[in-house]
Structures are given as C-alpha cells and as structure tokens.
C-alpha cells in the first residue's frame, strides 16, 4: 500500500461510522419488509446496527483467513456497491410481496 493510499485515522473512523448506520438502515428496511409480515416485531435502527455488528464479526472471522488483501478504499467502494445492490434488489422484491 503506497503512502498516499493509506487511510488516515479520521477517514477510517468516518467510514466505519457511516458503514454501521448504512448497513443497519438496510437491515432494518429489509427486516421490516420481509420478516415483519410473518408476525415478528419491527426492529429499530439501534437493534439493526447491533445485529449487523454481530453478522460482521462472524463474517470478518471467515474473511480474515483470505490471503489476498485489497486496498482500503477499494474495499470501501466494493462494500458500498454491494450494499446498494442488496438494497435495490430488496426494494424491487418488496413490491412483489
């Protein structure tokens, strides 16, 4: 990783914070669209962020064994794109439920 591509501490904290809220909001939306109709209670954003944190810890443990490491900002962009695709597919599916 070159010196100019290294993330600074503030950038990491801001990306992590935004990611927590963004992922939590997506999880809350998907839960309320697809799980609530089965009679399960709605979840708040705080609950969704907590659930997402648990999923992320599990996924991180699995992914940490991968050998190839990507650049920090490349990983951020890939994560955002994957989350947006997930939200879009869920949004479209929501109309057919």
Backbone as CSV, one residue per row, in Angstrom:
resi,resn,N_x,N_y,N_z,CA_x,CA_y,CA_z,C_x,C_y,C_z
1,UNK,0.864,-1.166,0.000,0.000,0.000,0.000,0.908,1.225,0.000
2,UNK,0.713,2.109,-0.959,1.547,3.304,-1.026,1.122,4.298,0.039
3,UNK,2.037,5.219,0.324,1.797,6.189,1.392,0.572,7.054,1.098
4,UNK,0.357,7.417,-0.168,-0.784,8.274,-0.492,-2.115,7.536,-0.448
5,UNK,-2.099,6.212,-0.548,-3.327,5.421,-0.497,-3.679,4.953,0.906
6,UNK,-2.800,5.170,1.870,-3.085,4.745,3.238,-4.168,5.622,3.837
7,UNK,-5.156,5.006,4.454,-6.209,5.814,5.084,-5.691,6.429,6.378
8,UNK,-6.157,7.641,6.647,-5.803,8.242,7.932,-6.830,7.804,8.969
9,UNK,-6.527,8.022,10.222,-7.404,7.569,11.299,-8.798,8.140,11.212
10,UNK,-8.904,9.417,10.887,-10.212,10.065,10.788,-11.035,9.462,9.655
11,UNK,-10.382,9.178,8.525,-11.086,8.567,7.403,-11.639,7.195,7.750
12,UNK,-10.850,6.424,8.486,-11.300,5.093,8.898,-12.484,5.200,9.843
13,UNK,-12.401,6.107,10.817,-13.493,6.273,11.784,-14.764,6.746,11.094
14,UNK,-14.641,7.706,10.173,-15.821,8.206,9.454,-16.435,7.122,8.578
15,UNK,-15.595,6.372,7.865,-16.115,5.290,7.014,-16.780,4.203,7.854
16,UNK,-16.160,3.851,8.967,-16.722,2.820,9.833,-18.066,3.262,10.401
17,UNK,-18.147,4.515,10.865,-19.402,5.025,11.433,-20.502,5.064,10.385
18,UNK,-20.178,5.595,9.204,-21.167,5.659,8.130,-21.601,4.260,7.715
19,UNK,-20.651,3.337,7.677,-20.969,1.961,7.299,-21.909,1.308,8.302
20,UNK,-21.684,1.552,9.594,-22.560,0.975,10.626,-23.992,1.450,10.453
21,UNK,-24.185,2.749,10.272,-25.537,3.280,10.117,-26.165,2.846,8.798
22,UNK,-25.382,2.869,7.705,-25.893,2.483,6.396,-26.304,1.009,6.388
23,UNK,-25.434,0.142,6.895,-25.750,-1.288,6.949,-26.935,-1.554,7.873
24,UNK,-26.968,-0.854,9.001,-28.087,-1.009,9.929,-29.400,-0.578,9.313
25,UNK,-29.378,0.529,8.581,-30.589,1.027,7.941,-31.085,0.035,6.876
26,UNK,-30.154,-0.533,6.119,-30.542,-1.532,5.116,-31.133,-2.762,5.799
27,UNK,-30.485,-3.239,6.869,-31.005,-4.401,7.588,-32.376,-4.115,8.188
28,UNK,-32.558,-2.938,8.762,-33.853,-2.563,9.330,-34.929,-2.543,8.240
29,UNK,-34.609,-1.955,7.100,-35.579,-1.894,5.997,-35.956,-3.283,5.515
30,UNK,-34.935,-4.123,5.285,-35.204,-5.468,4.780,-35.988,-6.284,5.817
31,UNK,-35.641,-6.147,7.087,-36.356,-6.858,8.159,-37.826,-6.446,8.151
32,UNK,-38.056,-5.146,8.118,-39.429,-4.655,8.179,-40.222,-4.992,6.917
33,UNK,-39.546,-5.138,5.784,-40.234,-5.510,4.556,-40.568,-7.001,4.517
34,UNK,-39.640,-7.851,4.961,-39.773,-9.277,4.702,-39.986,-10.145,5.937
35,UNK,-39.622,-9.709,7.108,-39.760,-10.537,8.309,-41.015,-10.160,9.102
36,UNK,-41.320,-8.871,9.180,-42.487,-8.407,9.939,-43.786,-9.035,9.444
37,UNK,-43.980,-9.241,8.136,-45.229,-9.876,7.694,-45.466,-11.268,8.271
38,UNK,-44.430,-11.925,8.803,-44.589,-13.228,9.436,-45.003,-13.115,10.896
39,UNK,-45.264,-11.891,11.368,-45.717,-11.695,12.732,-44.614,-11.361,13.719
40,UNK,-43.407,-11.177,13.232,-42.282,-10.814,14.095,-42.297,-9.294,14.281
41,UNK,-41.862,-8.840,15.455,-41.862,-7.400,15.737,-40.903,-6.646,14.814
42,UNK,-41.239,-5.386,14.584,-40.323,-4.494,13.861,-39.084,-4.284,14.708
43,UNK,-37.968,-3.947,14.063,-36.759,-3.630,14.814,-36.389,-2.170,14.589
44,UNK,-35.756,-1.605,15.592,-35.307,-0.214,15.498,-33.955,-0.176,14.793
45,UNK,-33.524,1.028,14.469,-32.220,1.185,13.843,-31.116,0.699,14.776
46,UNK,-31.255,0.964,16.075,-30.242,0.510,17.038,-30.148,-1.016,17.064
47,UNK,-31.289,-1.701,17.035,-31.265,-3.160,17.004,-30.640,-3.661,15.699
48,UNK,-30.968,-3.010,14.600,-30.417,-3.427,13.312,-28.904,-3.230,13.275
49,UNK,-28.416,-2.136,13.845,-26.970,-1.907,13.886,-26.302,-2.984,14.739
50,UNK,-26.912,-3.339,15.860,-26.363,-4.399,16.702,-26.329,-5.740,16.003
51,UNK,-27.415,-6.093,15.319,-27.443,-7.351,14.571,-26.395,-7.343,13.461
52,UNK,-26.291,-6.218,12.763,-25.300,-6.118,11.697,-23.885,-6.250,12.252
53,UNK,-23.651,-5.689,13.422,-22.324,-5.811,14.046,-22.010,-7.279,14.342
54,UNK,-23.007,-8.021,14.830,-22.784,-9.445,15.096,-22.501,-10.207,13.807
55,UNK,-23.267,-9.922,12.744,-23.032,-10.574,11.459,-21.647,-10.225,10.924
56,UNK,-21.253,-8.973,11.077,-19.965,-8.515,10.567,-18.818,-9.198,11.298
57,UNK,-18.941,-9.357,12.606,-17.890,-10.042,13.359,-17.740,-11.474,12.857
58,UNK,-18.850,-12.152,12.629,-18.800,-13.525,12.128,-18.180,-13.559,10.731
59,UNK,-18.626,-12.645,9.869,-18.108,-12.593,8.503,-16.624,-12.217,8.500
60,UNK,-16.229,-11.310,9.385,-14.825,-10.893,9.447,-13.930,-12.063,9.822
61,UNK,-14.370,-12.874,10.758,-13.577,-14.036,11.152,-13.398,-14.996,9.986
62,UNK,-14.434,-15.152,9.175,-14.334,-16.013,7.993,-13.435,-15.386,6.939
63,UNK,-13.602,-14.076,6.686,-12.853,-13.381,5.640,-11.399,-13.134,6.014
64,UNK,-11.082,-13.120,7.293,-9.706,-12.824,7.703,-8.744,-13.933,7.294
65,UNK,-9.271,-15.080,6.928,-8.425,-16.181,6.511,-8.050,-16.089,5.031
66,UNK,-8.674,-15.153,4.300,-8.335,-14.984,2.892,-6.929,-14.404,2.779
67,UNK,-6.207,-14.830,1.763,-4.830,-14.380,1.628,-4.723,-13.043,0.922
68,UNK,-5.521,-12.807,-0.107,-5.410,-11.565,-0.861,-6.036,-10.394,-0.121
69,UNK,-5.272,-9.356,0.082,-5.785,-8.171,0.763,-5.983,-7.072,-0.270
70,UNK,-7.093,-6.371,-0.168,-7.366,-5.286,-1.097,-6.987,-3.962,-0.452
71,UNK,-6.851,-2.949,-1.274,-6.605,-1.592,-0.788,-7.805,-1.162,0.048
72,UNK,-7.582,-0.310,1.025,-8.642,0.122,1.934,-9.790,0.766,1.168
73,UNK,-9.488,1.751,0.336,-10.554,2.487,-0.353,-11.251,1.620,-1.395
74,UNK,-10.542,0.680,-1.983,-11.179,-0.267,-2.907,-12.197,-1.112,-2.155
75,UNK,-11.837,-1.549,-0.962,-12.760,-2.319,-0.135,-13.981,-1.515,0.265
76,UNK,-13.778,-0.227,0.565,-14.904,0.639,0.931,-15.869,0.768,-0.236
77,UNK,-15.334,1.032,-1.422,-16.189,1.193,-2.605,-16.919,-0.109,-2.917
78,UNK,-16.212,-1.237,-2.846,-16.859,-2.530,-3.102,-17.984,-2.788,-2.100
79,UNK,-17.760,-2.470,-0.851,-18.775,-2.676,0.178,-20.015,-1.818,-0.084
80,UNK,-19.802,-0.561,-0.446,-20.932,0.336,-0.721,-21.731,-0.169,-1.915
81,UNK,-21.041,-0.579,-2.967,-21.726,-1.072,-4.162,-22.536,-2.326,-3.842
82,UNK,-21.963,-3.251,-3.082,-22.680,-4.480,-2.719,-23.914,-4.139,-1.884
83,UNK,-23.783,-3.222,-0.936,-24.933,-2.832,-0.107,-26.020,-2.161,-0.947
84,UNK,-25.625,-1.313,-1.894,-26.620,-0.659,-2.748,-27.349,-1.665,-3.631
85,UNK,-26.632,-2.641,-4.157,-27.269,-3.681,-4.970,-28.243,-4.482,-4.114
86,UNK,-27.827,-4.852,-2.907,-28.708,-5.583,-1.992,-29.973,-4.789,-1.697
87,UNK,-29.817,-3.502,-1.411,-30.980,-2.660,-1.120,-31.888,-2.553,-2.336
88,UNK,-31.322,-2.400,-3.527,-32.113,-2.276,-4.748,-32.908,-3.550,-5.022
89,UNK,-32.262,-4.700,-4.894,-32.952,-5.978,-5.123,-34.058,-6.169,-4.091
90,UNK,-33.772,-5.850,-2.828,-34.796,-5.951,-1.789,-35.949,-5.004,-2.036
91,UNK,-35.633,-3.795,-2.498,-36.667,-2.802,-2.801,-37.584,-3.299,-3.920
92,UNK,-36.986,-3.863,-4.958,-37.806,-4.409,-6.054,-38.643,-5.587,-5.577
93,UNK,-38.053,-6.483,-4.802,-38.768,-7.648,-4.296,-39.897,-7.246,-3.363
94,UNK,-39.708,-6.149,-2.669,-40.706,-5.655,-1.710,-42.054,-5.392,-2.408
95,UNK,-42.022,-5.006,-3.662,-43.269,-4.725,-4.386,-44.013,-6.003,-4.764
96,UNK,-43.345,-7.142,-4.754,-43.981,-8.392,-5.131,-44.431,-9.230,-3.952
97,UNK,-44.232,-8.719,-2.736,-44.626,-9.475,-1.545,-46.076,-9.230,-1.253
